[in-house]
Amino acid sequence: MASTIATASTRVLRQPRTALTCKRQLHTQDAGCRWHFGAAVVFDIDGVLVRGKQTIKEARRALDMLNGQNKLKRRIPFALLTNGGGVSEQDKASQISAMLGTRISANQVILAHSPMQALAAKYKDSHVLVVGGPGRQCADIAHAYGFRNVSTPNDIVAWRPEIWPFIRLSPEIRVEKRAFDQHPFAAVMVFHDSFDFGRDLQIVTDVLRSREGRLSAEYVGRQTVPLFLSNADLVFSNEYVRPRFGQGAFHECLRAMWCALTRGASLEYTRYGKPFAVQYRHAEQVLDALVEAQNSSVCEHRRIYAIGDNPAADIAGANAAGWTSILVRTGVFSGTNDPENPAQLVVDHVGDAVEKIIDIEHQRFTS
């Protein structure tokens, strides 16, 4: 399968850094609490801090340690990097804050689709199809990112119910009616898990092989519209005893359907989320912004620790980015280490992970 890796820039810009400013600003004062900027921690959420709607026992203590309750007596910057989505960064921050009893800001949250906001520079006035999540929730997120002309699969079903005759839209579902044979699509963006695989597979493939992005009875024998995908996770962890299919399962189905419909042609797409490099560059810029918000310069040789439960996403991505990868056994993974994507450290839970980070940083700081 052919694919391309996103290289779009983000709205957070790095400032020049030097070894001298790094040394001078390694520890600063903020409201009575000193900071340790020589390191940063990036958490996955599902399977690390929470499982579905349940909080993992050690999660709150882990964040307390990073907020200064440790033998360094200093705070360590951290961010949440999840392949989840379908909500705004602010809503996810509020949700996790309530679950863990601590304050997480929207500026600390990176969702699978967060770097896709950079695409608004190109597509802000273009007509785009946004797929995933309930109702128009992802369309509203796209609007907040700067996309001004957004439609959803439900909008298309409302226009022509026969395009997917297996559902009936209730009057409560909010749709925007327009003639989609007269309003061509410039791109398809999958923001979140499909809530109706059949409908979305049908409509996405219709758009991708439409003539000039116009939905009509005429198909062409090639892909005519670019496709952007977030979150390649095949499975994810929730309250159920076994992992559940994630957005990556929809991607697999879409590629298989495309191959069958086009007699083996490759589907072209750009991927976001873990383990792809664009997500880690975005996360590093988010960490830079968090440090700079404390009137500090970013350490050129800062160590970034990534704590995750999914070897194929969290660990593979962290290893490729040059971060220190830590694998926990509270989510998708439960063994000794993953042979294909081995973590540098494997621990039982997030509390153990942060304790080891504090020990490493304390030894570096005191040596």
C-alpha positions as CSV (number, residue, x, y, z in Angstrom):
1,M,0.0,0.0,0.0
2,A,1.3,3.4,-0.8
3,S,1.2,6.1,1.8
4,T,2.7,9.4,2.6
5,I,3.8,10.8,5.9
6,A,2.5,14.2,7.0
7,T,5.1,17.0,7.2
8,A,2.7,19.9,7.9
9,S,4.0,22.5,10.4
10,T,2.0,23.5,13.4
11,R,1.0,26.9,14.8
12,V,3.5,26.5,17.7
13,L,6.9,27.8,16.7
14,R,10.2,27.0,18.4
15,Q,12.5,29.7,19.6
16,P,16.3,29.6,19.1
17,R,18.1,27.6,21.8
18,T,21.6,27.6,23.0
19,A,23.5,25.5,25.5
20,L,24.2,28.6,27.6
21,T,20.5,29.5,28.0
22,C,19.8,25.9,28.6
23,K,22.2,25.8,31.6
24,R,20.9,29.1,33.0
25,Q,17.3,28.2,32.7
26,L,17.4,24.5,33.8
27,H,15.6,25.4,37.0
28,T,13.3,28.4,37.4
29,Q,10.8,29.7,39.9
30,D,7.0,29.6,39.2
31,A,4.6,30.6,41.9
32,G,6.8,29.2,44.6
33,C,7.6,25.9,42.9
34,R,10.9,25.3,41.0
35,W,11.0,23.6,37.7
36,H,13.3,21.0,36.2
37,F,13.4,21.7,32.5
38,G,16.1,19.2,31.6
39,A,13.4,16.5,31.1
40,A,9.8,16.2,30.0
41,V,7.3,13.4,30.2
42,V,4.7,12.5,27.6
43,F,1.8,10.2,28.6
44,D,-0.5,8.1,26.5
45,I,-4.0,8.3,28.1
46,D,-6.0,5.1,27.5
47,G,-4.3,2.2,29.2
48,V,-1.9,4.4,31.0
49,L,-3.9,7.0,33.0
50,V,-7.4,5.7,32.5
51,R,-9.2,2.6,31.1
52,G,-12.4,3.9,29.5
53,K,-14.2,5.8,32.2
54,Q,-12.2,4.3,35.0
55,T,-9.0,5.9,36.4
56,I,-6.0,3.7,36.7
57,K,-5.1,3.6,40.4
58,E,-1.5,4.9,40.2
59,A,-2.3,7.7,37.7
60,R,-3.0,10.5,40.2
61,R,0.1,9.8,42.2
62,A,2.2,9.8,39.0
63,L,1.0,13.3,38.1
64,D,1.5,14.5,41.7
65,M,5.1,13.4,41.5
66,L,5.6,15.4,38.3
67,N,3.9,18.4,39.9
68,G,6.7,18.6,42.5
69,Q,5.9,15.8,45.0
70,N,9.3,14.1,44.4
71,K,12.8,14.0,45.8
72,L,13.9,16.6,43.3
73,K,11.3,19.0,44.8
74,R,10.8,20.3,41.3
75,R,8.1,20.2,38.7
76,I,8.7,18.4,35.4
77,P,6.8,19.5,32.3
78,F,4.5,16.9,30.9
79,A,1.9,16.5,28.1
80,L,-0.7,14.0,27.1
81,L,-0.3,12.4,23.7
82,T,-3.2,10.2,22.7
83,N,-4.4,8.6,19.5
84,G,-7.9,9.3,20.7
85,G,-9.9,12.2,19.4
86,G,-13.4,13.3,18.4
87,V,-13.4,16.0,21.1
88,S,-11.6,19.3,21.4
89,E,-8.3,19.6,23.3
90,Q,-10.1,21.7,25.9
91,D,-12.9,19.1,26.4
92,K,-10.3,16.3,26.7
93,A,-8.3,18.3,29.2
94,S,-11.4,19.0,31.3
95,Q,-12.4,15.3,31.2
96,I,-9.0,14.0,32.3
97,S,-8.7,16.8,35.0
98,A,-12.0,15.7,36.5
99,M,-11.1,12.0,36.4
100,L,-7.6,12.5,38.0
101,G,-8.4,15.3,40.3
102,T,-5.7,17.6,39.0
103,R,-5.5,20.5,36.5
104,I,-4.6,19.6,33.0
105,S,-4.7,22.5,30.5
106,A,-5.7,22.3,26.8
107,N,-2.2,23.3,25.9
108,Q,-1.0,20.0,27.4
109,V,-3.2,17.8,25.3
110,I,-2.3,16.4,21.8
111,L,-5.1,14.4,20.1
112,A,-4.6,12.3,17.0
113,H,-6.1,15.0,14.9
114,S,-4.4,18.0,16.6
115,P,-1.7,18.5,14.0
116,M,-4.3,18.3,11.2
117,Q,-5.2,21.9,12.1
118,A,-2.2,22.9,10.1
119,L,-4.1,21.7,7.0
120,A,-6.4,24.6,7.4
121,A,-3.8,26.9,5.8
122,K,-4.5,25.0,2.5
123,Y,-8.1,23.9,2.9
124,K,-9.7,26.6,5.0
125,D,-12.0,27.7,2.2
126,S,-12.3,24.4,0.4
127,H,-15.1,21.9,0.9
128,V,-13.9,19.0,3.0
129,L,-15.6,15.8,4.2
130,V,-14.9,15.1,7.9
131,V,-15.5,11.6,9.1
132,G,-15.9,10.1,12.5
133,G,-17.5,10.6,15.9
134,P,-21.2,11.2,16.7
135,G,-23.3,13.7,14.9
136,R,-21.4,16.9,13.9
137,Q,-19.0,16.8,16.7
138,C,-15.9,16.4,14.5
139,A,-17.2,18.9,12.0
140,D,-17.4,21.4,14.9
141,I,-13.8,20.6,15.8
142,A,-12.8,21.2,12.2
143,H,-14.5,24.5,12.2
144,A,-12.6,25.5,15.4
145,Y,-9.3,24.5,13.6
146,G,-10.2,26.9,10.8
147,F,-11.9,24.8,8.2
148,R,-14.8,26.9,7.0
149,N,-16.7,24.6,4.7
150,V,-17.2,21.2,6.3
151,S,-19.7,18.4,5.5
152,T,-20.2,15.0,7.2
153,P,-21.5,11.6,6.0
154,N,-24.9,12.3,7.6
155,D,-25.2,15.5,5.5
156,I,-24.7,13.3,2.4
157,V,-27.3,10.8,3.6
158,A,-29.8,13.6,4.2
159,W,-29.2,14.8,0.6
160,R,-29.7,11.3,-1.0
161,P,-31.0,8.7,1.6
162,E,-30.6,6.0,-1.1
163,I,-26.8,6.5,-1.0
164,W,-26.8,4.4,2.2
165,P,-30.4,3.0,2.6
166,F,-29.7,1.0,5.8
167,I,-30.2,3.9,8.2
168,R,-32.9,6.5,8.8
169,L,-31.7,9.8,10.2
170,S,-33.8,10.9,13.1
171,P,-35.1,14.5,13.1
172,E,-32.8,15.3,16.1
173,I,-29.7,14.7,14.0
174,R,-28.3,18.1,12.9
175,V,-27.4,18.1,9.2
176,E,-26.5,20.7,6.5
177,K,-28.4,20.0,3.3
178,R,-26.8,20.9,0.0
179,A,-26.6,19.4,-3.5
180,F,-23.3,17.4,-3.3
181,D,-23.2,16.9,-7.1
182,Q,-22.8,20.7,-7.3
183,H,-20.4,21.2,-4.3
184,P,-17.2,19.2,-5.0
185,F,-15.0,17.9,-2.2
186,A,-11.3,19.0,-2.1
187,A,-10.3,16.5,0.6
188,V,-11.5,13.7,3.0
189,M,-10.3,13.9,6.6
190,V,-10.9,11.1,9.1
191,F,-10.8,12.7,12.5
192,H,-12.1,9.9,14.7
193,D,-13.5,6.4,14.9
194,S,-16.4,5.7,12.5
195,F,-19.7,5.2,14.3
196,D,-21.1,3.5,11.2
197,F,-18.4,1.5,9.3
198,G,-20.7,0.6,6.4
199,R,-22.0,4.1,5.8
200,D,-18.6,5.7,6.0
201,L,-16.8,3.1,3.9
202,Q,-19.4,3.6,1.2
203,I,-19.4,7.4,1.2
204,V,-15.6,7.8,1.5
205,T,-15.0,5.5,-1.4
206,D,-17.7,7.4,-3.4
207,V,-15.9,10.7,-2.8
208,L,-12.4,9.4,-3.4
209,R,-13.3,8.0,-6.9
210,S,-15.7,10.8,-7.9
211,R,-15.0,13.0,-10.9
212,E,-13.5,16.2,-9.7
213,G,-14.9,15.5,-6.1
214,R,-18.5,15.8,-7.2
215,L,-20.8,13.0,-6.0
216,S,-22.7,11.6,-9.0
217,A,-23.4,8.4,-10.8
218,E,-20.1,8.6,-12.6
219,Y,-16.9,7.0,-11.2
220,V,-13.4,7.4,-12.5
221,G,-10.8,4.7,-12.4
222,R,-8.4,6.4,-10.0
223,Q,-8.3,8.4,-6.8
224,T,-9.2,12.0,-7.4
225,V,-9.4,13.4,-3.8
226,P,-6.7,13.4,-1.2
227,L,-7.3,11.4,2.0
228,F,-6.0,12.3,5.5
229,L,-6.2,9.7,8.3
230,S,-5.7,10.0,12.0
231,N,-5.0,7.2,14.6
232,A,-3.8,4.0,13.0
233,D,-4.3,2.0,16.2
234,L,-5.9,-1.3,15.2
235,V,-7.1,-1.9,18.8
236,F,-7.5,0.2,22.0
237,S,-8.1,-0.6,25.6
238,N,-11.2,0.3,27.6
239,E,-13.2,-1.3,30.5
240,Y,-13.7,-4.5,28.6
241,V,-11.3,-7.4,29.4
242,R,-10.0,-7.5,25.8
243,P,-8.8,-4.7,23.4
244,R,-11.5,-3.3,21.0
245,F,-11.2,-2.4,17.4
246,G,-9.9,1.2,16.9
247,Q,-9.8,3.6,14.0
248,G,-7.0,1.6,12.4
249,A,-9.5,-1.2,11.8
250,F,-11.6,1.2,9.7
251,H,-8.4,2.1,7.8
252,E,-7.8,-1.6,7.1
253,C,-11.3,-2.0,5.8
254,L,-11.1,1.1,3.7
255,R,-7.9,-0.1,2.0
256,A,-9.3,-3.5,1.4
257,M,-12.5,-2.1,-0.1
258,W,-10.5,0.3,-2.3
259,C,-8.3,-2.5,-3.6
260,A,-11.4,-4.6,-4.4
261,L,-13.2,-1.8,-6.1
262,T,-10.3,-0.6,-8.2
263,R,-8.8,-4.0,-9.1
264,G,-5.8,-3.6,-7.0
265,A,-5.0,0.1,-7.2
266,S,-3.2,1.5,-4.2
267,L,-5.0,4.0,-1.9
268,E,-2.9,7.1,-1.3
269,Y,-3.2,8.8,2.1
270,T,-1.4,10.9,4.7
271,R,-1.4,9.6,8.2
272,Y,-1.4,11.4,11.5
273,G,-1.3,10.1,15.1
274,K,1.2,7.8,16.7
275,P,3.6,6.3,15.7
276,F,4.2,8.8,12.8
277,A,6.9,11.5,13.0
278,V,4.5,14.4,12.5
279,Q,2.9,13.6,15.8
280,Y,6.1,13.7,17.7
281,R,7.4,16.9,16.2
282,H,4.1,18.5,17.2
283,A,4.5,17.1,20.7
284,E,8.0,18.5,21.0
285,Q,6.7,21.9,19.9
286,V,3.9,21.7,22.5
287,L,6.5,20.9,25.2
288,D,8.6,23.9,24.0
289,A,5.6,26.2,24.4
290,L,4.9,24.9,27.9
291,V,8.5,25.7,28.9
292,E,8.5,29.1,27.2
293,A,5.3,30.0,29.0
294,Q,7.4,29.9,32.2
295,N,9.7,32.6,30.7
296,S,12.4,29.9,30.1
297,S,14.4,28.7,27.2
298,V,14.1,25.1,26.1
299,C,17.0,22.8,26.9
300,E,18.7,21.7,23.7
301,H,19.6,18.3,25.2
302,R,16.3,17.8,27.1
303,R,15.3,14.2,27.7
304,I,11.8,13.2,26.8
305,Y,10.2,10.1,28.4
306,A,7.2,8.5,26.7
307,I,4.9,6.3,28.8
308,G,2.6,4.1,26.8
309,D,0.8,0.7,26.7
310,N,0.8,0.0,22.9
311,P,4.1,-1.2,21.5
312,A,3.1,-0.6,17.9
313,A,2.1,3.0,18.5
314,D,3.5,4.5,21.7
315,I,6.8,2.6,21.8
316,A,7.6,2.5,18.1
317,G,6.9,6.2,17.7
318,A,9.0,7.2,20.8
319,N,11.9,5.0,19.7
320,A,11.9,6.5,16.3
321,A,11.8,10.1,17.7
322,G,14.8,9.4,20.0
323,W,12.8,9.6,23.2
324,T,13.1,7.2,26.1
325,S,10.3,4.7,25.8
326,I,8.5,3.2,28.8
327,L,5.9,0.4,28.4
328,V,3.3,-0.3,31.1
329,R,1.2,-3.4,31.6
330,T,-2.1,-1.7,32.4
331,G,-3.5,-1.5,28.8
332,V,-3.0,-3.3,25.5
333,F,0.4,-4.9,26.6
334,S,0.9,-7.4,29.4
335,G,4.2,-9.3,28.7
336,T,7.9,-8.8,29.5
337,N,8.7,-6.7,26.4
338,D,7.6,-6.5,22.8
339,P,10.0,-8.2,20.4
340,E,9.1,-6.0,17.4
341,N,9.0,-2.7,19.2
342,P,11.0,-3.2,22.4
343,A,10.7,-0.4,25.1
344,Q,13.8,0.8,26.9
345,L,11.9,0.2,30.2
346,V,9.0,-2.1,31.0
347,V,7.1,-1.5,34.3
348,D,3.8,-2.6,35.8
349,H,2.1,0.8,35.9
350,V,2.4,4.5,35.4
351,G,3.4,5.1,39.0
352,D,6.5,2.8,38.6
353,A,7.3,4.6,35.3
354,V,7.4,8.1,36.9
355,E,9.3,6.8,39.9
356,K,12.0,5.5,37.6
357,I,12.1,8.8,35.7
358,I,12.5,10.7,39.0
359,D,15.3,8.4,40.0
360,I,17.1,8.9,36.7
361,E,16.8,12.7,36.8
362,H,17.7,12.8,40.5
363,Q,20.9,10.9,39.8
364,R,21.8,13.2,36.8
365,F,21.0,16.3,38.9
366,T,23.0,15.3,41.9
367,S,26.0,13.7,40.1
